[in-house]
Amino acid sequence: MLRVTVLVSGGGTNLQAILDAIADGTITNARVVRVISNSKKAYALERAAKAGIPAVCVTRADYPEKEAFNAALLAAIQESEADLVVLAGCLVVIPQCIVDAYPNRIINIHPALIPSFCGTGYYGLRVHEAVLARGVKVTGATVHFVDGGTDTGPILLQKAVAVQQGDTAEELQQRVMREAEWLLLPRAIDLIANGKVRVEDGRALISD
């Protein structure tokens, strides 16, 4: 049984998608063992409580030194004995010490089709604002492994979503979540939990 620890920052809609997928059998051989938030106000903490999942908050405000925060976040993950770390709307830049401790065992959901609209500064609503400003016709979401860069790890899954004329950034964000993010992240976890993913030469490969 794959032990999954989920890192969050806000509302936790992707967390809820994971929990629902475990409940209905879309995700098999996996369970969420801990939720970690970097914000005490994150509604995701309430979602975890309602599901009976242990949750903790590790916030930068409690640690004057960045290194101390990084160490506390790593400790919170290690305490959960996680097999897989899932960044589900987590706005923390994952420090190298955590990447090194969990090689090819951290995945992230990004609200665009990497390598477009990704990297430093592209997160949350900013991604969708940039998509609309550029005038592209297709966007989507990407699940990728986390390495030492920003959105540079091996791509595991992607799904395209149409941009509609007249979209606001908020409308596009909701469509990308509904049509891509909430489907891709559970599928990625299920594939990993069932031993169908391997990383070779910087590429994520899926077996039948």
Biotite code that builds the C-alpha atoms (Angstrom):
import biotite.structure as struc

atoms = struc.array([
    struc.Atom([0.000, 0.000, 0.000], chain_id="A", res_id=1, res_name="MET", atom_name="CA", element="C"),
    struc.Atom([1.562, 3.252, -1.184], chain_id="A", res_id=2, res_name="LEU", atom_name="CA", element="C"),
    struc.Atom([1.788, 5.828, 1.604], chain_id="A", res_id=3, res_name="ARG", atom_name="CA", element="C"),
    struc.Atom([1.009, 9.275, 0.177], chain_id="A", res_id=4, res_name="VAL", atom_name="CA", element="C"),
    struc.Atom([1.732, 12.591, 1.854], chain_id="A", res_id=5, res_name="THR", atom_name="CA", element="C"),
    struc.Atom([0.054, 15.594, 0.244], chain_id="A", res_id=6, res_name="VAL", atom_name="CA", element="C"),
    struc.Atom([1.434, 19.136, 0.430], chain_id="A", res_id=7, res_name="LEU", atom_name="CA", element="C"),
    struc.Atom([-1.058, 21.977, 0.054], chain_id="A", res_id=8, res_name="VAL", atom_name="CA", element="C"),
    struc.Atom([-1.323, 25.746, 0.353], chain_id="A", res_id=9, res_name="SER", atom_name="CA", element="C"),
    struc.Atom([-4.959, 26.672, -0.200], chain_id="A", res_id=10, res_name="GLY", atom_name="CA", element="C"),
    struc.Atom([-8.432, 25.298, -0.773], chain_id="A", res_id=11, res_name="GLY", atom_name="CA", element="C"),
    struc.Atom([-7.376, 21.721, -1.364], chain_id="A", res_id=12, res_name="GLY", atom_name="CA", element="C"),
    struc.Atom([-9.522, 20.905, -4.389], chain_id="A", res_id=13, res_name="THR", atom_name="CA", element="C"),
    struc.Atom([-6.827, 18.608, -5.763], chain_id="A", res_id=14, res_name="ASN", atom_name="CA", element="C"),
    struc.Atom([-6.543, 16.982, -2.347], chain_id="A", res_id=15, res_name="LEU", atom_name="CA", element="C"),
    struc.Atom([-10.286, 16.392, -2.425], chain_id="A", res_id=16, res_name="GLN", atom_name="CA", element="C"),
    struc.Atom([-9.995, 14.868, -5.900], chain_id="A", res_id=17, res_name="ALA", atom_name="CA", element="C"),
    struc.Atom([-7.406, 12.441, -4.543], chain_id="A", res_id=18, res_name="ILE", atom_name="CA", element="C"),
    struc.Atom([-9.522, 11.522, -1.526], chain_id="A", res_id=19, res_name="LEU", atom_name="CA", element="C"),
    struc.Atom([-12.617, 11.017, -3.685], chain_id="A", res_id=20, res_name="ASP", atom_name="CA", element="C"),
    struc.Atom([-10.657, 8.852, -6.137], chain_id="A", res_id=21, res_name="ALA", atom_name="CA", element="C"),
    struc.Atom([-9.401, 6.639, -3.316], chain_id="A", res_id=22, res_name="ILE", atom_name="CA", element="C"),
    struc.Atom([-12.929, 6.344, -1.945], chain_id="A", res_id=23, res_name="ALA", atom_name="CA", element="C"),
    struc.Atom([-14.469, 5.328, -5.274], chain_id="A", res_id=24, res_name="ASP", atom_name="CA", element="C"),
    struc.Atom([-11.670, 2.970, -6.278], chain_id="A", res_id=25, res_name="GLY", atom_name="CA", element="C"),
    struc.Atom([-10.173, 5.081, -9.046], chain_id="A", res_id=26, res_name="THR", atom_name="CA", element="C"),
    struc.Atom([-6.943, 5.034, -7.055], chain_id="A", res_id=27, res_name="ILE", atom_name="CA", element="C"),
    struc.Atom([-5.989, 1.584, -5.783], chain_id="A", res_id=28, res_name="THR", atom_name="CA", element="C"),
    struc.Atom([-3.187, 0.383, -3.504], chain_id="A", res_id=29, res_name="ASN", atom_name="CA", element="C"),
    struc.Atom([-2.671, 3.852, -2.011], chain_id="A", res_id=30, res_name="ALA", atom_name="CA", element="C"),
    struc.Atom([-3.763, 5.893, 0.970], chain_id="A", res_id=31, res_name="ARG", atom_name="CA", element="C"),
    struc.Atom([-3.138, 9.432, 2.166], chain_id="A", res_id=32, res_name="VAL", atom_name="CA", element="C"),
    struc.Atom([-1.285, 9.275, 5.464], chain_id="A", res_id=33, res_name="VAL", atom_name="CA", element="C"),
    struc.Atom([-0.669, 12.972, 6.095], chain_id="A", res_id=34, res_name="ARG", atom_name="CA", element="C"),
    struc.Atom([-1.527, 16.422, 4.777], chain_id="A", res_id=35, res_name="VAL", atom_name="CA", element="C"),
    struc.Atom([1.004, 19.209, 5.231], chain_id="A", res_id=36, res_name="ILE", atom_name="CA", element="C"),
    struc.Atom([0.100, 22.861, 4.688], chain_id="A", res_id=37, res_name="SER", atom_name="CA", element="C"),
    struc.Atom([2.325, 25.919, 4.686], chain_id="A", res_id=38, res_name="ASN", atom_name="CA", element="C"),
    struc.Atom([-0.683, 28.070, 5.607], chain_id="A", res_id=39, res_name="SER", atom_name="CA", element="C"),
    struc.Atom([-2.677, 27.864, 8.805], chain_id="A", res_id=40, res_name="LYS", atom_name="CA", element="C"),
    struc.Atom([-5.690, 29.292, 6.947], chain_id="A", res_id=41, res_name="LYS", atom_name="CA", element="C"),
    struc.Atom([-5.722, 26.667, 4.190], chain_id="A", res_id=42, res_name="ALA", atom_name="CA", element="C"),
    struc.Atom([-9.162, 25.072, 3.821], chain_id="A", res_id=43, res_name="TYR", atom_name="CA", element="C"),
    struc.Atom([-7.328, 21.912, 2.804], chain_id="A", res_id=44, res_name="ALA", atom_name="CA", element="C"),
    struc.Atom([-6.639, 21.366, 6.515], chain_id="A", res_id=45, res_name="LEU", atom_name="CA", element="C"),
    struc.Atom([-10.383, 21.161, 7.117], chain_id="A", res_id=46, res_name="GLU", atom_name="CA", element="C"),
    struc.Atom([-10.771, 18.718, 4.258], chain_id="A", res_id=47, res_name="ARG", atom_name="CA", element="C"),
    struc.Atom([-8.118, 16.540, 5.873], chain_id="A", res_id=48, res_name="ALA", atom_name="CA", element="C"),
    struc.Atom([-9.831, 16.737, 9.256], chain_id="A", res_id=49, res_name="ALA", atom_name="CA", element="C"),
    struc.Atom([-13.189, 15.748, 7.766], chain_id="A", res_id=50, res_name="LYS", atom_name="CA", element="C"),
    struc.Atom([-11.522, 12.739, 6.138], chain_id="A", res_id=51, res_name="ALA", atom_name="CA", element="C"),
    struc.Atom([-9.815, 11.738, 9.381], chain_id="A", res_id=52, res_name="GLY", atom_name="CA", element="C"),
    struc.Atom([-6.334, 12.294, 7.978], chain_id="A", res_id=53, res_name="ILE", atom_name="CA", element="C"),
    struc.Atom([-3.574, 13.670, 10.220], chain_id="A", res_id=54, res_name="PRO", atom_name="CA", element="C"),
    struc.Atom([-2.603, 17.173, 9.150], chain_id="A", res_id=55, res_name="ALA", atom_name="CA", element="C"),
    struc.Atom([0.099, 19.602, 10.208], chain_id="A", res_id=56, res_name="VAL", atom_name="CA", element="C"),
    struc.Atom([1.042, 23.148, 9.318], chain_id="A", res_id=57, res_name="CYS", atom_name="CA", element="C"),
    struc.Atom([4.670, 24.061, 8.677], chain_id="A", res_id=58, res_name="VAL", atom_name="CA", element="C"),
    struc.Atom([4.742, 27.758, 7.915], chain_id="A", res_id=59, res_name="THR", atom_name="CA", element="C"),
    struc.Atom([7.675, 29.979, 7.034], chain_id="A", res_id=60, res_name="ARG", atom_name="CA", element="C"),
    struc.Atom([6.487, 32.549, 9.582], chain_id="A", res_id=61, res_name="ALA", atom_name="CA", element="C"),
    struc.Atom([7.421, 30.182, 12.403], chain_id="A", res_id=62, res_name="ASP", atom_name="CA", element="C"),
    struc.Atom([11.018, 29.827, 11.237], chain_id="A", res_id=63, res_name="TYR", atom_name="CA", element="C"),
    struc.Atom([13.261, 32.924, 11.052], chain_id="A", res_id=64, res_name="PRO", atom_name="CA", element="C"),
    struc.Atom([15.859, 31.035, 9.026], chain_id="A", res_id=65, res_name="GLU", atom_name="CA", element="C"),
    struc.Atom([15.015, 29.487, 5.668], chain_id="A", res_id=66, res_name="LYS", atom_name="CA", element="C"),
    struc.Atom([17.182, 26.465, 6.410], chain_id="A", res_id=67, res_name="GLU", atom_name="CA", element="C"),
    struc.Atom([15.221, 25.812, 9.606], chain_id="A", res_id=68, res_name="ALA", atom_name="CA", element="C"),
    struc.Atom([11.948, 25.905, 7.677], chain_id="A", res_id=69, res_name="PHE", atom_name="CA", element="C"),
    struc.Atom([13.319, 23.522, 5.058], chain_id="A", res_id=70, res_name="ASN", atom_name="CA", element="C"),
    struc.Atom([14.475, 21.132, 7.785], chain_id="A", res_id=71, res_name="ALA", atom_name="CA", element="C"),
    struc.Atom([11.082, 21.282, 9.522], chain_id="A", res_id=72, res_name="ALA", atom_name="CA", element="C"),
    struc.Atom([9.245, 20.570, 6.271], chain_id="A", res_id=73, res_name="LEU", atom_name="CA", element="C"),
    struc.Atom([11.528, 17.624, 5.531], chain_id="A", res_id=74, res_name="LEU", atom_name="CA", element="C"),
    struc.Atom([11.007, 16.292, 9.051], chain_id="A", res_id=75, res_name="ALA", atom_name="CA", element="C"),
    struc.Atom([7.215, 16.545, 8.705], chain_id="A", res_id=76, res_name="ALA", atom_name="CA", element="C"),
    struc.Atom([7.377, 14.488, 5.509], chain_id="A", res_id=77, res_name="ILE", atom_name="CA", element="C"),
    struc.Atom([9.767, 11.931, 6.960], chain_id="A", res_id=78, res_name="GLN", atom_name="CA", element="C"),
    struc.Atom([7.602, 11.486, 10.052], chain_id="A", res_id=79, res_name="GLU", atom_name="CA", element="C"),
    struc.Atom([4.747, 10.381, 7.799], chain_id="A", res_id=80, res_name="SER", atom_name="CA", element="C"),
    struc.Atom([6.915, 7.593, 6.336], chain_id="A", res_id=81, res_name="GLU", atom_name="CA", element="C"),
    struc.Atom([5.738, 8.662, 2.894], chain_id="A", res_id=82, res_name="ALA", atom_name="CA", element="C"),
    struc.Atom([6.453, 6.580, -0.185], chain_id="A", res_id=83, res_name="ASP", atom_name="CA", element="C"),
    struc.Atom([5.208, 9.366, -2.453], chain_id="A", res_id=84, res_name="LEU", atom_name="CA", element="C"),
    struc.Atom([4.975, 13.123, -1.901], chain_id="A", res_id=85, res_name="VAL", atom_name="CA", element="C"),
    struc.Atom([2.255, 14.885, -3.886], chain_id="A", res_id=86, res_name="VAL", atom_name="CA", element="C"),
    struc.Atom([2.280, 18.646, -4.387], chain_id="A", res_id=87, res_name="LEU", atom_name="CA", element="C"),
    struc.Atom([-1.402, 19.475, -4.776], chain_id="A", res_id=88, res_name="ALA", atom_name="CA", element="C"),
    struc.Atom([-1.574, 23.225, -5.133], chain_id="A", res_id=89, res_name="GLY", atom_name="CA", element="C"),
    struc.Atom([1.504, 23.696, -2.979], chain_id="A", res_id=90, res_name="CYS", atom_name="CA", element="C"),
    struc.Atom([3.132, 27.109, -3.421], chain_id="A", res_id=91, res_name="LEU", atom_name="CA", element="C"),
    struc.Atom([6.319, 26.265, -1.544], chain_id="A", res_id=92, res_name="VAL", atom_name="CA", element="C"),
    struc.Atom([9.451, 25.933, -3.638], chain_id="A", res_id=93, res_name="VAL", atom_name="CA", element="C"),
    struc.Atom([10.615, 22.467, -2.648], chain_id="A", res_id=94, res_name="ILE", atom_name="CA", element="C"),
    struc.Atom([14.168, 22.727, -1.291], chain_id="A", res_id=95, res_name="PRO", atom_name="CA", element="C"),
    struc.Atom([16.968, 20.580, -2.617], chain_id="A", res_id=96, res_name="GLN", atom_name="CA", element="C"),
    struc.Atom([17.231, 18.684, 0.668], chain_id="A", res_id=97, res_name="CYS", atom_name="CA", element="C"),
    struc.Atom([13.727, 17.263, 0.112], chain_id="A", res_id=98, res_name="ILE", atom_name="CA", element="C"),
    struc.Atom([14.355, 16.545, -3.580], chain_id="A", res_id=99, res_name="VAL", atom_name="CA", element="C"),
    struc.Atom([17.493, 14.648, -2.591], chain_id="A", res_id=100, res_name="ASP", atom_name="CA", element="C"),
    struc.Atom([15.642, 12.694, 0.111], chain_id="A", res_id=101, res_name="ALA", atom_name="CA", element="C"),
    struc.Atom([12.832, 11.668, -2.274], chain_id="A", res_id=102, res_name="TYR", atom_name="CA", element="C"),
    struc.Atom([14.320, 11.206, -5.764], chain_id="A", res_id=103, res_name="PRO", atom_name="CA", element="C"),
    struc.Atom([11.586, 10.491, -8.315], chain_id="A", res_id=104, res_name="ASN", atom_name="CA", element="C"),
    struc.Atom([9.133, 10.218, -5.431], chain_id="A", res_id=105, res_name="ARG", atom_name="CA", element="C"),
    struc.Atom([7.687, 13.745, -5.562], chain_id="A", res_id=106, res_name="ILE", atom_name="CA", element="C"),
    struc.Atom([5.074, 14.717, -8.145], chain_id="A", res_id=107, res_name="ILE", atom_name="CA", element="C"),
    struc.Atom([3.475, 18.069, -8.869], chain_id="A", res_id=108, res_name="ASN", atom_name="CA", element="C"),
    struc.Atom([0.401, 19.204, -10.791], chain_id="A", res_id=109, res_name="ILE", atom_name="CA", element="C"),
    struc.Atom([0.994, 22.301, -12.935], chain_id="A", res_id=110, res_name="HIS", atom_name="CA", element="C"),
    struc.Atom([-1.954, 24.135, -14.563], chain_id="A", res_id=111, res_name="PRO", atom_name="CA", element="C"),
    struc.Atom([-0.494, 24.371, -18.068], chain_id="A", res_id=112, res_name="ALA", atom_name="CA", element="C"),
    struc.Atom([1.085, 22.197, -20.734], chain_id="A", res_id=113, res_name="LEU", atom_name="CA", element="C"),
    struc.Atom([4.755, 22.206, -19.786], chain_id="A", res_id=114, res_name="ILE", atom_name="CA", element="C"),
    struc.Atom([7.078, 23.549, -21.203], chain_id="A", res_id=115, res_name="PRO", atom_name="CA", element="C"),
    struc.Atom([4.629, 26.393, -21.890], chain_id="A", res_id=116, res_name="SER", atom_name="CA", element="C"),
    struc.Atom([3.718, 28.838, -19.117], chain_id="A", res_id=117, res_name="PHE", atom_name="CA", element="C"),
    struc.Atom([5.882, 27.256, -16.454], chain_id="A", res_id=118, res_name="CYS", atom_name="CA", element="C"),
    struc.Atom([8.925, 28.054, -14.361], chain_id="A", res_id=119, res_name="GLY", atom_name="CA", element="C"),
    struc.Atom([9.575, 30.882, -11.925], chain_id="A", res_id=120, res_name="THR", atom_name="CA", element="C"),
    struc.Atom([6.576, 33.160, -11.432], chain_id="A", res_id=121, res_name="GLY", atom_name="CA", element="C"),
    struc.Atom([4.057, 30.868, -13.118], chain_id="A", res_id=122, res_name="TYR", atom_name="CA", element="C"),
    struc.Atom([1.673, 29.597, -10.471], chain_id="A", res_id=123, res_name="TYR", atom_name="CA", element="C"),
    struc.Atom([-2.012, 29.758, -9.621], chain_id="A", res_id=124, res_name="GLY", atom_name="CA", element="C"),
    struc.Atom([-4.082, 32.328, -11.463], chain_id="A", res_id=125, res_name="LEU", atom_name="CA", element="C"),
    struc.Atom([-0.951, 33.892, -12.978], chain_id="A", res_id=126, res_name="ARG", atom_name="CA", element="C"),
    struc.Atom([-0.632, 30.916, -15.310], chain_id="A", res_id=127, res_name="VAL", atom_name="CA", element="C"),
    struc.Atom([-4.116, 31.369, -16.727], chain_id="A", res_id=128, res_name="HIS", atom_name="CA", element="C"),
    struc.Atom([-3.691, 35.134, -17.044], chain_id="A", res_id=129, res_name="GLU", atom_name="CA", element="C"),
    struc.Atom([-0.547, 34.525, -19.087], chain_id="A", res_id=130, res_name="ALA", atom_name="CA", element="C"),
    struc.Atom([-2.343, 31.969, -21.272], chain_id="A", res_id=131, res_name="VAL", atom_name="CA", element="C"),
    struc.Atom([-5.104, 34.455, -22.070], chain_id="A", res_id=132, res_name="LEU", atom_name="CA", element="C"),
    struc.Atom([-2.649, 37.308, -22.637], chain_id="A", res_id=133, res_name="ALA", atom_name="CA", element="C"),
    struc.Atom([-0.738, 35.207, -25.183], chain_id="A", res_id=134, res_name="ARG", atom_name="CA", element="C"),
    struc.Atom([-3.917, 34.197, -26.977], chain_id="A", res_id=135, res_name="GLY", atom_name="CA", element="C"),
    struc.Atom([-3.241, 30.477, -27.185], chain_id="A", res_id=136, res_name="VAL", atom_name="CA", element="C"),
    struc.Atom([-6.162, 28.253, -28.119], chain_id="A", res_id=137, res_name="LYS", atom_name="CA", element="C"),
    struc.Atom([-5.246, 25.187, -26.047], chain_id="A", res_id=138, res_name="VAL", atom_name="CA", element="C"),
    struc.Atom([-3.932, 24.944, -22.512], chain_id="A", res_id=139, res_name="THR", atom_name="CA", element="C"),
    struc.Atom([-4.204, 22.136, -19.981], chain_id="A", res_id=140, res_name="GLY", atom_name="CA", element="C"),
    struc.Atom([-2.390, 20.564, -17.051], chain_id="A", res_id=141, res_name="ALA", atom_name="CA", element="C"),
    struc.Atom([0.741, 18.509, -16.447], chain_id="A", res_id=142, res_name="THR", atom_name="CA", element="C"),
    struc.Atom([1.778, 16.047, -13.768], chain_id="A", res_id=143, res_name="VAL", atom_name="CA", element="C"),
    struc.Atom([5.544, 15.882, -13.497], chain_id="A", res_id=144, res_name="HIS", atom_name="CA", element="C"),
    struc.Atom([8.198, 14.594, -11.159], chain_id="A", res_id=145, res_name="PHE", atom_name="CA", element="C"),
    struc.Atom([9.972, 17.232, -9.100], chain_id="A", res_id=146, res_name="VAL", atom_name="CA", element="C"),
    struc.Atom([13.698, 17.773, -9.523], chain_id="A", res_id=147, res_name="ASP", atom_name="CA", element="C"),
    struc.Atom([16.013, 20.613, -8.571], chain_id="A", res_id=148, res_name="GLY", atom_name="CA", element="C"),
    struc.Atom([14.504, 23.060, -11.062], chain_id="A", res_id=149, res_name="GLY", atom_name="CA", element="C"),
    struc.Atom([11.131, 24.771, -11.330], chain_id="A", res_id=150, res_name="THR", atom_name="CA", element="C"),
    struc.Atom([8.703, 22.646, -13.389], chain_id="A", res_id=151, res_name="ASP", atom_name="CA", element="C"),
    struc.Atom([11.669, 20.931, -15.069], chain_id="A", res_id=152, res_name="THR", atom_name="CA", element="C"),
    struc.Atom([11.254, 17.310, -13.883], chain_id="A", res_id=153, res_name="GLY", atom_name="CA", element="C"),
    struc.Atom([10.183, 14.382, -16.064], chain_id="A", res_id=154, res_name="PRO", atom_name="CA", element="C"),
    struc.Atom([6.642, 14.740, -17.413], chain_id="A", res_id=155, res_name="ILE", atom_name="CA", element="C"),
    struc.Atom([4.323, 11.909, -16.394], chain_id="A", res_id=156, res_name="LEU", atom_name="CA", element="C"),
    struc.Atom([0.873, 12.922, -17.694], chain_id="A", res_id=157, res_name="LEU", atom_name="CA", element="C"),
    struc.Atom([-0.673, 15.791, -19.644], chain_id="A", res_id=158, res_name="GLN", atom_name="CA", element="C"),
    struc.Atom([-4.190, 16.673, -20.736], chain_id="A", res_id=159, res_name="LYS", atom_name="CA", element="C"),
    struc.Atom([-5.267, 19.463, -23.070], chain_id="A", res_id=160, res_name="ALA", atom_name="CA", element="C"),
    struc.Atom([-8.128, 21.856, -22.331], chain_id="A", res_id=161, res_name="VAL", atom_name="CA", element="C"),
    struc.Atom([-9.630, 24.263, -24.858], chain_id="A", res_id=162, res_name="ALA", atom_name="CA", element="C"),
    struc.Atom([-9.474, 27.992, -24.236], chain_id="A", res_id=163, res_name="VAL", atom_name="CA", element="C"),
    struc.Atom([-12.832, 29.523, -25.040], chain_id="A", res_id=164, res_name="GLN", atom_name="CA", element="C"),
    struc.Atom([-13.385, 32.970, -26.469], chain_id="A", res_id=165, res_name="GLN", atom_name="CA", element="C"),
    struc.Atom([-14.270, 35.416, -23.719], chain_id="A", res_id=166, res_name="GLY", atom_name="CA", element="C"),
    struc.Atom([-12.779, 33.324, -20.921], chain_id="A", res_id=167, res_name="ASP", atom_name="CA", element="C"),
    struc.Atom([-11.706, 35.086, -17.767], chain_id="A", res_id=168, res_name="THR", atom_name="CA", element="C"),
    struc.Atom([-8.684, 33.759, -15.926], chain_id="A", res_id=169, res_name="ALA", atom_name="CA", element="C"),
    struc.Atom([-10.976, 32.473, -13.187], chain_id="A", res_id=170, res_name="GLU", atom_name="CA", element="C"),
    struc.Atom([-13.230, 30.650, -15.658], chain_id="A", res_id=171, res_name="GLU", atom_name="CA", element="C"),
    struc.Atom([-10.254, 29.083, -17.383], chain_id="A", res_id=172, res_name="LEU", atom_name="CA", element="C"),
    struc.Atom([-8.754, 28.046, -14.063], chain_id="A", res_id=173, res_name="GLN", atom_name="CA", element="C"),
    struc.Atom([-11.954, 26.247, -13.108], chain_id="A", res_id=174, res_name="GLN", atom_name="CA", element="C"),
    struc.Atom([-12.167, 24.452, -16.451], chain_id="A", res_id=175, res_name="ARG", atom_name="CA", element="C"),
    struc.Atom([-8.549, 23.305, -16.276], chain_id="A", res_id=176, res_name="VAL", atom_name="CA", element="C"),
    struc.Atom([-9.101, 21.967, -12.769], chain_id="A", res_id=177, res_name="MET", atom_name="CA", element="C"),
    struc.Atom([-12.352, 20.241, -13.682], chain_id="A", res_id=178, res_name="ARG", atom_name="CA", element="C"),
    struc.Atom([-11.279, 18.785, -17.036], chain_id="A", res_id=179, res_name="GLU", atom_name="CA", element="C"),
    struc.Atom([-7.611, 18.057, -16.354], chain_id="A", res_id=180, res_name="ALA", atom_name="CA", element="C"),
    struc.Atom([-6.147, 18.495, -12.864], chain_id="A", res_id=181, res_name="GLU", atom_name="CA", element="C"),
    struc.Atom([-8.753, 16.516, -10.942], chain_id="A", res_id=182, res_name="TRP", atom_name="CA", element="C"),
    struc.Atom([-8.392, 13.643, -13.413], chain_id="A", res_id=183, res_name="LEU", atom_name="CA", element="C"),
    struc.Atom([-4.640, 13.612, -13.961], chain_id="A", res_id=184, res_name="LEU", atom_name="CA", element="C"),
    struc.Atom([-3.440, 13.679, -10.372], chain_id="A", res_id=185, res_name="LEU", atom_name="CA", element="C"),
    struc.Atom([-5.483, 10.652, -9.224], chain_id="A", res_id=186, res_name="PRO", atom_name="CA", element="C"),
    struc.Atom([-4.444, 8.745, -12.351], chain_id="A", res_id=187, res_name="ARG", atom_name="CA", element="C"),
    struc.Atom([-0.781, 9.520, -11.713], chain_id="A", res_id=188, res_name="ALA", atom_name="CA", element="C"),
    struc.Atom([-1.002, 8.279, -8.132], chain_id="A", res_id=189, res_name="ILE", atom_name="CA", element="C"),
    struc.Atom([-2.774, 5.092, -9.219], chain_id="A", res_id=190, res_name="ASP", atom_name="CA", element="C"),
    struc.Atom([-0.130, 4.378, -11.868], chain_id="A", res_id=191, res_name="LEU", atom_name="CA", element="C"),
    struc.Atom([2.684, 4.852, -9.367], chain_id="A", res_id=192, res_name="ILE", atom_name="CA", element="C"),
    struc.Atom([0.905, 2.836, -6.667], chain_id="A", res_id=193, res_name="ALA", atom_name="CA", element="C"),
    struc.Atom([0.570, -0.081, -9.044], chain_id="A", res_id=194, res_name="ASN", atom_name="CA", element="C"),
    struc.Atom([4.166, -0.070, -10.204], chain_id="A", res_id=195, res_name="GLY", atom_name="CA", element="C"),
    struc.Atom([3.485, 1.169, -13.721], chain_id="A", res_id=196, res_name="LYS", atom_name="CA", element="C"),
    struc.Atom([5.857, 4.144, -13.756], chain_id="A", res_id=197, res_name="VAL", atom_name="CA", element="C"),
    struc.Atom([9.626, 4.279, -14.030], chain_id="A", res_id=198, res_name="ARG", atom_name="CA", element="C"),
    struc.Atom([12.035, 7.121, -14.743], chain_id="A", res_id=199, res_name="VAL", atom_name="CA", element="C"),
    struc.Atom([14.854, 6.513, -17.194], chain_id="A", res_id=200, res_name="GLU", atom_name="CA", element="C"),
    struc.Atom([17.227, 9.037, -18.732], chain_id="A", res_id=201, res_name="ASP", atom_name="CA", element="C"),
    struc.Atom([15.133, 11.952, -17.516], chain_id="A", res_id=202, res_name="GLY", atom_name="CA", element="C"),
    struc.Atom([11.882, 10.609, -18.941], chain_id="A", res_id=203, res_name="ARG", atom_name="CA", element="C"),
    struc.Atom([8.878, 9.137, -17.139], chain_id="A", res_id=204, res_name="ALA", atom_name="CA", element="C"),
    struc.Atom([7.755, 5.905, -18.808], chain_id="A", res_id=205, res_name="LEU", atom_name="CA", element="C"),
    struc.Atom([4.393, 4.180, -18.270], chain_id="A", res_id=206, res_name="ILE", atom_name="CA", element="C"),
    struc.Atom([4.030, 0.435, -18.665], chain_id="A", res_id=207, res_name="SER", atom_name="CA", element="C"),
    struc.Atom([0.830, -1.464, -19.471], chain_id="A", res_id=208, res_name="ASP", atom_name="CA", element="C"),
])
